[in-house]
């Protein structure tokens, strides 16, 4: 007697064969499908964790992108989630994570920051040495005057006014990494740069042409003051006496007549 086939088992034609048993393009498609399913399971695990920031909690798509960034940069996915923020719709690194990626990659000596004045700095640039060639790589000089002209220090809550030395370090490191090691950060800006460079999103939804515009409010009507002229009765007008009887009224009028 034949055993009934379980309803949960898909037909053989619908099952995905292991990538090892296929060849050519079919093997590539099967391998990509298995990798995508694995990344999706990892993204679901990260989205359910309370250790990731709010931009990734419960958001499987953002966690999947973070895993993709982790593979491209060869970093831990949790580390990427904790140091990659979404600001104005743009992914951006924290400045400390960017400095750590440069220092730990092994291609350069650790970044050094050169100030014009250690006690009261007004400018700073980052410098490191390429270990393979021995060439010293000097970054762009960042000054407080530049921050003022670019409008970085005039924004509400700007840290350039309260901690200029630290902001000079962060900005010098980000400029250096984009000039010499953009592959480490994938060209992403730092969180401070996105806040300084990018404008907040604006509402660009077009207006419905079939909706008539609201008329402007009418001004309040001004009250019209009418001048009431009361003419006094003439002084020589005779006073008429009235009674309830018409006949007596006629006699009284006759008596009053001159």
SVG drawing of the C-alpha trace seen along z (x, -y; Angstrom):
<svg xmlns="http://www.w3.org/2000/svg" viewBox="-69 -135 127 137">
<polyline fill="none" stroke="black" stroke-width="0.4" points="0.0,0.0 1.4,-3.4 2.0,-5.9 0.1,-9.3 2.4,-12.1 2.6,-14.9 0.8,-18.1 3.6,-20.3 6.2,-18.8 6.4,-20.7 6.7,-18.7 10.1,-17.9 9.7,-20.4 9.3,-23.2 12.1,-22.3 15.4,-24.3 18.3,-22.0 21.5,-22.6 24.0,-24.8 26.6,-21.9 24.4,-19.8 23.9,-22.5 26.3,-24.1 26.6,-27.3 24.0,-30.1 21.6,-27.8 24.2,-27.3 24.7,-31.0 21.0,-31.7 20.6,-29.0 23.6,-30.3 22.2,-33.9 18.8,-32.6 20.3,-30.8 22.4,-33.8 19.4,-36.1 17.4,-33.7 20.2,-33.6 20.6,-37.4 16.8,-37.7 16.9,-35.4 19.8,-37.4 17.9,-40.7 14.9,-39.4 17.0,-38.5 18.6,-42.0 15.2,-43.7 13.9,-41.8 16.9,-42.8 16.8,-45.7 20.5,-46.3 20.1,-48.0 19.1,-51.6 15.5,-52.7 16.1,-53.0 16.7,-49.2 14.3,-47.9 11.4,-46.2 12.7,-47.2 13.8,-44.1 14.7,-46.1 17.0,-48.5 18.7,-45.6 19.1,-43.8 20.9,-46.8 23.1,-47.0 24.1,-43.4 24.9,-44.2 27.1,-47.1 28.8,-44.8 29.7,-42.4 31.1,-45.1 33.2,-46.6 34.0,-43.3 32.6,-44.5 30.3,-42.9 26.6,-43.5 25.8,-44.5 28.6,-47.0 27.3,-48.4 23.8,-48.8 25.1,-50.6 27.2,-53.0 25.2,-53.6 22.4,-56.2 19.7,-57.3 19.6,-61.1 17.4,-62.9 17.1,-59.6 20.9,-59.1 23.0,-56.4 25.9,-58.0 28.7,-56.7 29.5,-58.0 32.9,-59.8 34.4,-57.6 33.5,-54.5 35.1,-56.0 38.3,-56.7 38.3,-53.2 37.9,-51.7 40.9,-53.6 43.1,-52.8 42.2,-49.0 42.4,-48.4 46.2,-47.8 46.9,-49.8 47.8,-53.1 49.4,-54.2 46.8,-55.5 45.4,-58.9 47.1,-61.9 45.5,-65.3 47.7,-68.4 46.3,-71.6 47.6,-75.2 47.2,-75.7 46.7,-72.9 45.0,-75.1 42.8,-77.2 42.7,-75.5 41.3,-77.2 42.4,-74.7 43.2,-71.0 44.2,-68.5 44.6,-64.7 47.7,-62.9 48.7,-59.2 51.3,-57.2 50.7,-54.6 52.5,-51.4 53.1,-50.0 54.6,-53.1 55.8,-55.0 54.1,-58.1 52.7,-60.6 49.1,-61.4 48.0,-64.8 44.3,-65.7 42.4,-68.9 42.9,-71.6 39.6,-72.4 39.3,-75.8 36.7,-77.5 36.5,-80.2 35.5,-77.5 32.8,-76.3 31.4,-79.8 31.4,-80.5 29.8,-77.1 27.2,-77.7 28.1,-74.6 28.5,-76.6 25.3,-78.7 22.8,-75.9 20.6,-75.4 22.3,-73.2 25.6,-73.2 28.5,-71.5 31.0,-73.8 30.4,-76.5 30.7,-74.2 33.4,-71.7 35.3,-73.1 38.4,-71.0 36.5,-67.7 34.5,-68.9 37.7,-69.8 39.0,-66.3 35.8,-64.6 35.6,-66.8 39.3,-66.4 39.0,-62.6 36.0,-62.5 37.7,-64.6 40.9,-62.5 39.0,-59.2 37.1,-60.3 40.4,-61.5 42.5,-58.4 40.3,-55.5 36.8,-56.0 36.5,-52.2 36.4,-51.8 33.4,-54.0 31.8,-53.4 31.8,-57.1 29.3,-57.7 29.3,-61.0 29.5,-61.2 26.5,-61.9 27.7,-65.4 28.4,-66.2 24.9,-65.1 23.4,-67.4 25.6,-70.3 25.3,-69.7 21.9,-68.4 18.7,-70.3 15.6,-68.8 13.1,-67.3 10.6,-69.6 7.0,-68.9 7.1,-68.8 3.7,-67.2 2.1,-69.0 -1.2,-70.7 -4.4,-69.2 -5.3,-71.4 -9.0,-70.4 -9.3,-71.9 -10.2,-75.6 -7.9,-77.7 -9.4,-79.1 -10.5,-82.8 -8.6,-85.3 -10.4,-86.2 -12.7,-89.3 -11.9,-92.3 -14.1,-93.0 -16.8,-95.6 -16.4,-98.9 -19.5,-100.1 -21.1,-103.1 -22.0,-105.8 -25.1,-107.6 -25.7,-111.1 -29.1,-111.4 -30.5,-115.0 -33.4,-115.6 -35.2,-118.8 -36.8,-120.4 -40.4,-121.4 -41.2,-125.0 -41.6,-127.2 -44.8,-128.8 -46.6,-125.6 -49.9,-125.3 -50.3,-122.3 -53.2,-120.1 -55.1,-118.3 -56.7,-115.0 -59.3,-113.0 -61.0,-109.7 -64.1,-111.3 -63.8,-112.7 -66.6,-115.3 -64.9,-116.7 -61.7,-116.9 -63.3,-119.0 -64.7,-121.4 -61.2,-121.7 -59.7,-122.4 -62.3,-125.1 -61.7,-126.6 -57.9,-126.7 -58.2,-128.3 -57.5,-132.1"/>
</svg>
